[in-house]
């Protein structure tokens, strides 16, 4: 709510704030990135 208020006060038109979701591939790659260390 705070982020939305700040954006609106700054003149930014906000339709929705949606959390970013990573794909299964992105999660998998993040898990195995350092596995060979």
Secondary structure by P-SEA (a helix, b strand, c coil): caaaaaaaaacccccccccccccaaaaaaaaaccccc
